[in-house]
Amino acid sequence: MNVIKAINKRQSIRAYQQKEVEPEKLEAILSAANRAPSAGNLQAYQIYVIRKEEMKQKLAEAAAGQNFLAQAPVVLVFCSVPERSKEKYGEKSVVYAMQDACAAVCNVMLAAVELGLGTCWVDAVIETLAAKAINAKNGHIPEVILPIGYPAEKPPYTTRRELSDIVTEV
């Protein structure tokens, strides 16, 4: 599949088959995250791989009760780590670290589509609860929770704004 096809095929999946994600697919997905662009190539983020039911339930609670994410076989938590870029970027390291994490999320979502898997970007996260749920290291700030699994649904495609609404040529 080419990138444009993957972009057009990607949907938010909120129901997952009870089928494990193969280790080689998870490794390919994580490798895609590792290839994401980052400020100064510092990769100021950390990815936590969660499979334990108890942790997934706590993450669902930390994500405004979005219980569907606990049903996925694998949940990735993308944390920004501003300390990794602080020396180079100072105050901006907080923003750049979050952007680094988000770029990695995008790569993961597209790689998942390529591999026949579904995801759903969850960013309604209470950072303190999510960090506690995954035993995050100090300074690791949960930004996005991403459930991953084989889709058990095919939701209708959502409409998008017209390009003229989001693009300004100057």
Secondary structure, DSSP 4 states (H G I P E B T S, - for coil): --HHHHHHH--B---B-S-PPPHHHHHHHHHHHHTS--GGG---EEEEEE--HHHHHHHHHHTTT-GGGGGSSEEEEEEE-THHHHHHHGGGHHHHHHHHHHHHHHHHHHHHHHTT-EE--B----HHHHHHHTTPPTT-EEEEEEEEE-BS--PPPPP---HHHH----
